[in-house]
Amino acid sequence: MLQFQPPGFGHKLIHTSLGAMVYYTQTNAPWAFAPGVGKAIADTEDLRPLLFLHNFGGGASAYEWSKVYPAFASNYQILAPDLIGWGESAHPVRDYKIRDYLSIIAEFIIQTCRQPVTVVASSLTAAFAIRLAIVQPNLFKALFLVCPSGFDDFGEGAGRRLPLSVINTPLLDNFIYILGAENKIAVRNFLQSFLFAKSQRVSQEMVEAYLTSAQQPNAKFAALSFLRGDLYFDLSLYIQQLTIPTRIFWGEKAQFTNIKLGRRLANLNVSAIQDFYAIADAGILPHLEIPEVLIGLLQRYL
């Protein structure tokens, strides 16, 4: 959502096979100027592309990375899309599948990047990035992943919290979404209790950003596909095939997918996964909870 973007960032869009995808990039001062000379950059696409992909779950959007990517806007073409079904992008009424997101992420990279892209992604979307990098390695330069998980890794389901019979009940599924994702109190509680390690780090702006995304027309369809587990898979069956240089960051207090799972996944491919860094006192979204730490880690490697 544009109202929650940092100064100097605007939105653009591309058209994918599933509809229009909005993405955020530097469009105005202070970022739309060449470093040190005060000269306007005619085309930020001349910069190296740095793609930020948000996690899934009610209210998810590119806002998730908005506290991190301004730190790289002077030297990189920032690309932070709202994936289809989330944020301000199209919300087609459908049962979303894994292949949908693999396709539209690839379409996005092909349409916006003139050279192999460095991807920064989190959770399930980070796992999608791994799968895509395996089948289309020419699109990627490097991966920086926060808590990557297919949510069914090693056959151990991690994400579903409600019985499928409840989620799939007509009208009841809509009630669940309204109660859990379109309610300010519920959104704050979810961020504080499940996504962050320290509840006091959740700001009013964060709650409003998640709520605004969740209240977009037809936003429930992607969220319910995630909640049902339609997008889950066993990442351990794929990660060994990865060849793109990868670094993993993991919040030590991440729920749903704990750090032991992360280390187990990373150990399956020590040649491609060049580092595994545990972030103390952080949950599954350290880039939103303590963004200064993620910025520092990314700057170390970039």
Backbone hydrogen bonds in HBPLUS format (Angstrom, degrees):
<---DONOR---> <-ACCEPTOR-->    atom                        ^
c    i                          cat <-CA-CA->   ^        H-A-AA   ^      H-
h    n   atom  resd res      DA  || num        DHA   H-A  angle D-A-AA Bond
n    s   type  num  typ     dist DA aas  dist angle  dist       angle   num
A0004-PHE N   A0001-MET O   3.06 MM   3  5.76 158.7  2.10 119.4 125.8     1
A0005-GLN N   A0002-LEU O   3.07 MM   3  5.23 168.6  2.08 113.6 115.8     2
A0009-PHE N   A0006-PRO O   3.29 MM   3  5.93 152.6  2.37 141.2 141.0     3
A0027-THR N   A0008-GLY O   2.85 MM  19  5.86 160.6  1.89 153.0 159.7     4
A0028-ASN N   A0008-GLY O   3.09 MM  20  4.40 168.6  2.10 128.9 127.2     5
A0010-GLY N   A0025-THR O   3.02 MM  15  5.85 155.3  2.08 176.3 170.8     6
A0025-THR N   A0010-GLY O   3.04 MM  15  5.85 159.1  2.09 161.4 167.9     7
A0012-LYS N   A0023-TYR O   2.84 MM  11  5.46 158.0  1.88 159.8 167.4     8
A0023-TYR N   A0012-LYS O   2.84 MM  11  5.46 162.4  1.87 149.6 151.6     9
A0014-ILE N   A0021-MET O   3.01 MM   7  5.41 153.0  2.09 142.4 149.1    10
A0021-MET N   A0014-ILE O   2.85 MM   7  5.41 164.9  1.88 154.9 160.0    11
A0016-THR N   A0019-GLY O   2.94 MM   3  5.10 165.3  1.96 130.1 133.7    12
A0019-GLY N   A0016-THR O   3.12 MM   3  5.10 167.3  2.13 106.1 109.8    13
A0090-ALA N   A0020-ALA O   2.89 MM  70  5.37 169.6  1.90 170.4 167.7    14
A0082-ASP N   A0022-VAL O   2.91 MM  60  5.75 162.5  1.94 157.1 159.8    15
A0024-TYR N   A0080-ALA O   3.01 MM  56  5.01 160.6  2.05 114.7 120.0    16
A0080-ALA N   A0024-TYR O   3.06 MM  56  5.01 147.1  2.17 141.9 149.3    17
A0031-TRP N   A0028-ASN O   3.10 MM   3  6.05 124.5  2.42 138.5 134.9    18
A0032-ALA N   A0028-ASN O   3.13 MM   4  5.04 151.3  2.22 108.7 114.3    19
A0041-ILE N   A0032-ALA O   3.38 MM   9  5.73 159.7  2.42 113.4 118.5    20
A0034-ALA N   A0039-LYS O   2.69 MM   5  5.37 174.6  1.69 158.9 158.6    21
A0046-ASP N   A0043-ASP O   3.05 MM   3  5.92 168.6  2.07 123.6 126.2    22
A0047-LEU N   A0044-THR O   2.99 MM   3  5.54 162.1  2.02 115.4 121.1    23
A0077-GLN N   A0048-ARG O   2.77 MM  29  5.67 159.5  1.81 133.3 140.5    24
A0050-LEU N   A0077-GLN O   2.94 MM  27  5.92 160.5  1.98 155.0 149.7    25
A0079-LEU N   A0050-LEU O   3.05 MM  29  6.09 152.7  2.12 156.5 151.0    26
A0051-LEU N   A0118-THR O   2.92 MM  67  6.21 161.2  1.95 163.1 167.2    27
A0120-VAL N   A0051-LEU O   2.71 MM  69  5.99 165.8  1.73 171.0 172.5    28
A0052-PHE N   A0079-LEU O   2.84 MM  27  6.20 164.5  1.86 164.3 168.8    29
A0053-LEU N   A0120-VAL O   2.86 MM  67  6.30 156.8  1.91 152.5 159.9    30
A0060-ALA N   A0057-GLY O   2.93 MM   3  5.59 148.4  2.03 156.5 154.8    31
A0064-GLU N   A0061-SER O   3.22 MM   3  6.12 165.1  2.24 123.2 125.1    32
A0065-TRP N   A0062-ALA O   3.02 MM   3  5.89 156.6  2.08 127.2 130.5    33
A0066-SER N   A0063-TYR O   2.90 MM   3  4.94 163.5  1.93 112.8 118.4    34
A0068-VAL N   A0065-TRP O   2.98 MM   3  5.47 162.3  2.02 118.8 124.5    35
A0069-TYR N   A0065-TRP O   3.19 MM   4  6.38 166.1  2.21 172.6 175.4    36
A0071-ALA N   A0068-VAL O   3.15 MM   3  6.03 151.6  2.23 127.8 133.7    37
A0072-PHE N   A0069-TYR O   3.04 MM   3  5.48 163.4  2.07 116.0 121.3    38
A0073-ALA N   A0070-PRO O   3.23 MM   3  5.04 169.1  2.24 104.9 108.1    39
A0075-ASN N   A0072-PHE O   3.34 MM   3  5.85 143.1  2.48 108.8 117.3    40
A0076-TYR N   A0072-PHE O   3.03 MM   4  5.90 135.0  2.24 154.1 166.7    41
A0086-TRP N   A0083-LEU O   2.94 MM   3  5.54 145.6  2.06 150.0 150.3    42
A0085-GLY N   A0090-ALA O   2.73 MM   5  5.88 152.7  1.81 164.2 163.6    43
A0089-SER N   A0086-TRP O   3.24 MM   3  6.05 146.5  2.36 148.3 149.3    44
A0100-ASP N   A0097-LYS O   3.04 MM   3  5.37 133.9  2.26 104.6 116.8    45
A0101-TYR N   A0098-ILE O   3.08 MM   3  5.58 119.9  2.46 109.2 121.8    46
A0102-LEU N   A0098-ILE O   3.07 MM   4  6.39 160.6  2.11 156.8 163.0    47
A0103-SER N   A0099-ARG O   2.98 MM   4  5.97 155.6  2.04 141.1 147.4    48
A0104-ILE N   A0100-ASP O   3.02 MM   4  6.28 166.5  2.04 149.2 152.6    49
A0105-ILE N   A0101-TYR O   3.04 MM   4  5.93 156.3  2.10 142.1 148.1    50
A0106-ALA N   A0102-LEU O   3.24 MM   4  6.28 158.6  2.29 137.2 143.1    51
A0107-GLU N   A0103-SER O   2.88 MM   4  6.13 159.5  1.92 150.4 156.8    52
A0108-PHE N   A0104-ILE O   2.89 MM   4  5.97 153.2  1.96 138.7 145.8    53
A0109-ILE N   A0105-ILE O   3.03 MM   4  6.31 164.3  2.06 151.3 154.3    54
A0110-ILE N   A0106-ALA O   3.00 MM   4  6.19 169.3  2.01 156.3 159.2    55
A0111-GLN N   A0107-GLU O   3.02 MM   4  6.14 153.4  2.09 146.5 153.3    56
A0112-THR N   A0108-PHE O   3.02 MM   4  6.10 141.4  2.18 149.5 159.1    57
A0113-CYS N   A0109-ILE O   2.93 MM   4  5.45 151.5  2.01 152.0 154.2    58
A0117-VAL N   A0139-LEU O   2.89 MM  22  6.28 164.4  1.92 144.3 140.0    59
A0141-LYS N   A0117-VAL O   2.80 MM  24  5.21 164.8  1.83 129.7 127.7    60
A0119-VAL N   A0142-ALA O   2.99 MM  23  6.38 162.8  2.02 157.6 157.2    61
A0144-PHE N   A0119-VAL O   2.79 MM  25  6.12 156.6  1.84 165.1 171.4    62
A0121-ALA N   A0144-PHE O   3.08 MM  23  6.59 150.3  2.17 151.9 160.9    63
A0146-VAL N   A0121-ALA O   2.84 MM  25  6.24 160.6  1.88 154.2 160.8    64
A0126-ALA N   A0122-SER O   3.18 MM   4  4.70 143.7  2.32 100.6 104.1    65
A0123-SER N   A0146-VAL O   2.77 MM  23  6.12 158.8  1.81 171.0 173.5    66
A0126-ALA N   A0123-SER O   3.08 MM   3  5.20 125.3  2.39  99.2 113.4    67
A0127-ALA N   A0123-SER O   3.15 MM   4  6.57 145.0  2.27 145.2 155.1    68
A0149-SER N   A0123-SER O   3.29 MM  26  5.34 157.5  2.34 105.5 106.7    69
A0127-ALA N   A0124-LEU O   3.07 MM   3  5.00 119.6  2.45  91.4 106.5    70
A0128-PHE N   A0124-LEU O   2.96 MM   4  6.38 146.9  2.07 143.9 153.4    71
A0129-ALA N   A0125-THR O   2.95 MM   4  6.23 149.4  2.05 140.9 149.0    72
A0130-ILE N   A0126-ALA O   3.10 MM   4  6.46 146.3  2.22 141.2 149.3    73
A0131-ARG N   A0127-ALA O   3.13 MM   4  6.48 161.4  2.16 149.3 153.1    74
A0132-LEU N   A0128-PHE O   2.90 MM   4  6.15 158.8  1.94 153.7 159.9    75
A0133-ALA N   A0129-ALA O   2.87 MM   4  5.98 153.7  1.94 144.9 152.4    76
A0134-ILE N   A0130-ILE O   3.09 MM   4  6.31 132.3  2.33 142.3 154.1    77
A0135-VAL N   A0131-ARG O   3.36 MM   4  6.71 154.5  2.43 144.6 149.4    78
A0136-GLN N   A0132-LEU O   2.79 MM   4  5.79 150.5  1.87 154.4 163.1    79
A0139-LEU N   A0136-GLN O   3.09 MM   3  5.98 170.3  2.10 127.2 130.1    80
A0140-PHE N   A0137-PRO O   3.13 MM   3  5.55 160.2  2.17 114.6 120.3    81
A0143-LEU N   A0245-PRO O   2.96 MM 102  6.36 156.3  2.01 155.7 161.6    82
A0247-ARG N   A0143-LEU O   2.94 MM 104  6.36 151.8  2.02 150.9 159.4    83
A0145-LEU N   A0247-ARG O   2.91 MM 102  6.30 162.9  1.94 163.4 167.4    84
A0249-PHE N   A0145-LEU O   2.79 MM 104  6.14 161.0  1.82 160.5 165.2    85
A0147-CYS N   A0249-PHE O   2.89 MM 102  6.29 155.1  1.95 163.2 170.5    86
A0233-PHE N   A0150-GLY O   2.84 MM  83  4.83 160.3  1.87 131.5 138.2    87
A0158-ALA N   A0151-PHE O   2.92 MM   7  5.03 155.3  1.98 143.9 140.4    88
A0155-GLY N   A0152-ASP O   3.06 MM   3  5.20 139.8  2.22 132.3 126.6    89
A0156-GLU N   A0153-ASP O   2.99 MM   3  5.60 167.1  2.01 117.9 122.2    90
A0166-VAL N   A0163-PRO O   2.99 MM   3  5.41 136.9  2.19 108.1 119.3    91
A0167-ILE N   A0163-PRO O   3.11 MM   4  6.49 163.7  2.13 154.1 158.3    92
A0168-ASN N   A0164-LEU O   2.88 MM   4  5.87 159.2  1.92 154.9 158.9    93
A0169-THR N   A0166-VAL O   3.27 MM   3  5.38 163.4  2.30 105.7 110.5    94
A0173-ASP N   A0169-THR O   2.98 MM   4  5.86 150.5  2.07 175.3 172.6    95
A0175-PHE N   A0171-LEU O   3.00 MM   4  6.27 152.4  2.07 144.7 152.4    96
A0176-ILE N   A0172-LEU O   2.89 MM   4  6.16 155.8  1.95 150.1 156.2    97
A0177-TYR N   A0173-ASP O   3.09 MM   4  6.33 157.4  2.14 143.6 149.0    98
A0178-ILE N   A0174-ASN O   2.98 MM   4  6.23 168.1  1.99 153.5 156.3    99
A0179-LEU N   A0175-PHE O   2.89 MM   4  5.98 164.5  1.92 151.4 156.2   100
A0180-GLY N   A0176-ILE O   2.83 MM   4  5.86 151.8  1.91 146.0 154.0   101
A0181-ALA N   A0177-TYR O   2.74 MM   4  5.38 162.4  1.77 149.4 153.8   102
A0187-VAL N   A0183-ASN O   2.89 MM   4  6.11 159.6  1.93 160.5 166.8   103
A0188-ARG N   A0184-LYS O   3.04 MM   4  6.21 168.7  2.05 150.2 152.9   104
A0189-ASN N   A0185-ILE O   2.97 MM   4  6.13 159.7  2.01 146.2 152.4   105
A0190-PHE N   A0186-ALA O   2.89 MM   4  6.05 153.5  1.96 147.0 153.9   106
A0191-LEU N   A0187-VAL O   3.04 MM   4  6.29 166.0  2.06 155.0 157.9   107
A0192-GLN N   A0188-ARG O   2.94 MM   4  6.07 165.5  1.96 152.5 157.1   108
A0193-SER N   A0189-ASN O   2.78 MM   4  5.71 161.8  1.81 148.3 153.9   109
A0194-PHE N   A0190-PHE O   2.94 MM   4  5.47 155.8  2.00 139.5 145.6   110
A0196-PHE N   A0191-LEU O   2.96 MM   5  5.97 137.1  2.15 163.9 170.6   111
A0201-ARG N   A0198-LYS O   3.14 MM   3  5.87 165.4  2.16 120.3 124.9   112
A0202-VAL N   A0199-SER O   3.17 MM   3  5.83 169.4  2.18 119.3 122.5   113
A0207-VAL N   A0203-SER O   3.23 MM   4  6.59 161.5  2.26 149.3 153.4   114
A0208-GLU N   A0204-GLN O   2.95 MM   4  6.20 162.5  1.98 152.9 157.6   115
A0209-ALA N   A0205-GLU O   2.87 MM   4  6.07 155.6  1.93 151.0 157.7   116
A0210-TYR N   A0206-MET O   3.02 MM   4  6.25 167.0  2.04 155.4 157.9   117
A0211-LEU N   A0207-VAL O   2.93 MM   4  6.03 158.7  1.98 148.1 154.9   118
A0212-THR N   A0208-GLU O   2.85 MM   4  5.94 158.7  1.89 146.5 152.1   119
A0213-SER N   A0209-ALA O   3.14 MM   4  6.32 159.5  2.19 145.3 150.2   120
A0214-ALA N   A0210-TYR O   2.97 MM   4  6.15 160.9  2.00 148.0 153.6   121
A0215-GLN N   A0211-LEU O   3.03 MM   4  6.16 134.4  2.24 143.5 154.7   122
A0216-GLN N   A0213-SER O   3.26 MM   3  5.61 168.5  2.28 113.1 115.0   123
A0219-ALA N   A0216-GLN O   3.05 MM   3  5.36 148.3  2.15 141.9 136.0   124
A0221-PHE N   A0218-ASN O   3.41 MM   3  6.07 157.5  2.46 115.3 119.2   125
A0224-LEU N   A0220-LYS O   2.79 MM   4  5.85 156.7  1.84 152.5 158.0   126
A0225-SER N   A0221-PHE O   3.08 MM   4  6.21 148.3  2.18 139.2 147.6   127
A0226-PHE N   A0222-ALA O   3.05 MM   4  6.33 151.3  2.14 145.4 152.7   128
A0227-LEU N   A0223-ALA O   2.88 MM   4  6.14 159.1  1.92 145.0 151.4   129
A0228-ARG N   A0224-LEU O   2.81 MM   4  5.89 154.9  1.87 146.0 151.8   130
A0230-ASP N   A0225-SER O   2.99 MM   5  5.34 137.3  2.18 165.6 169.1   131
A0229-GLY N   A0226-PHE O   3.05 MM   3  5.23 137.7  2.24 100.3 112.5   132
A0232-TYR N   A0229-GLY O   3.16 MM   3  5.17 165.8  2.18 107.2 111.5   133
A0237-LEU N   A0234-ASP O   3.17 MM   3  5.87 160.4  2.21 117.0 122.2   134
A0238-TYR N   A0235-LEU O   2.96 MM   3  5.39 160.8  2.00 115.7 122.0   135
A0239-ILE N   A0235-LEU O   3.01 MM   4  6.02 165.7  2.03 170.4 174.9   136
A0241-GLN N   A0238-TYR O   2.85 MM   3  5.76 164.6  1.88 133.5 138.2   137
A0242-LEU N   A0239-ILE O   3.22 MM   3  5.45 164.6  2.25 109.1 113.7   138
A0246-THR N   A0272-ALA O   2.92 MM  26  5.85 159.1  1.96 157.1 151.0   139
A0274-GLN N   A0246-THR O   2.75 MM  28  5.90 139.6  1.91 159.8 171.1   140
A0248-ILE N   A0275-ASP O   3.01 MM  27  6.24 171.5  2.02 149.0 150.7   141
A0277-TYR N   A0248-ILE O   2.81 MM  29  6.24 166.7  1.83 159.1 162.3   142
A0250-TRP N   A0277-TYR O   2.93 MM  27  6.31 153.4  2.00 160.0 162.1   143
A0279-ILE N   A0250-TRP O   2.77 MM  29  5.75 170.3  1.78 143.0 146.1   144
A0254-ALA N   A0251-GLY O   3.08 MM   3  5.18 157.5  2.13 119.2 116.5   145
A0252-GLU N   A0279-ILE O   2.92 MM  27  5.67 173.1  1.92 147.8 146.2   146
A0253-LYS N   A0282-ALA O   2.85 MM  29  5.56 153.1  1.92 168.9 165.7   147
A0257-THR N   A0255-GLN O   2.58 MM   2  5.38 143.1  1.71 108.2  95.4   148
A0261-LEU N   A0258-ASN O   3.07 MM   3  5.57 127.1  2.36 109.7 121.5   149
A0262-GLY N   A0258-ASN O   3.29 MM   4  6.71 152.5  2.37 141.7 149.6   150
A0263-ARG N   A0259-ILE O   2.97 MM   4  6.26 161.0  2.00 153.0 155.7   151
A0264-ARG N   A0260-LYS O   3.05 MM   4  6.20 154.8  2.11 142.7 150.1   152
A0265-LEU N   A0261-LEU O   2.94 MM   4  6.22 155.3  2.00 152.3 158.4   153
A0266-ALA N   A0262-GLY O   2.93 MM   4  6.15 167.7  1.94 154.3 157.7   154
A0267-ASN N   A0263-ARG O   2.98 MM   4  6.07 151.2  2.06 145.8 152.5   155
A0268-LEU N   A0265-LEU O   3.06 MM   3  5.48 157.5  2.11 111.3 118.4   156
A0269-ASN N   A0266-ALA O   3.20 MM   3  5.91 167.0  2.21 118.4 122.1   157
A0273-ILE N   A0269-ASN O   3.05 MM   4  6.03 162.3  2.08 154.0 158.9   158
A0288-LEU N   A0285-LEU O   3.01 MM   3  5.54 156.3  2.06 116.5 123.6   159
A0289-GLU N   A0285-LEU O   2.93 MM   4  6.09 157.1  1.98 154.0 161.4   160
A0290-ILE N   A0286-PRO O   2.79 MM   4  5.30 158.5  1.83 133.3 140.7   161
A0293-VAL N   A0290-ILE O   3.04 MM   3  5.86 147.3  2.15 123.5 130.6   162
A0295-ILE N   A0291-PRO O   2.87 MM   4  6.12 162.5  1.90 159.1 164.4   163
A0296-GLY N   A0292-GLU O   3.10 MM   4  6.19 159.6  2.14 136.7 141.9   164
A0297-LEU N   A0293-VAL O   2.98 MM   4  6.25 158.7  2.03 150.3 156.0   165
A0298-LEU N   A0294-LEU O   2.88 MM   4  6.05 166.9  1.90 154.6 158.0   166
A0299-GLN N   A0295-ILE O   2.90 MM   4  6.05 158.3  1.94 151.2 157.6   167
A0300-ARG N   A0296-GLY O   3.07 MM   4  6.25 143.5  2.21 139.6 148.8   168
A0301-TYR N   A0298-LEU O   3.16 MM   3  5.39 123.4  2.50  99.3 112.2   169
A0302-LEU N   A0298-LEU O   2.75 MM   4  5.82 164.3  1.78 162.2 167.6   170
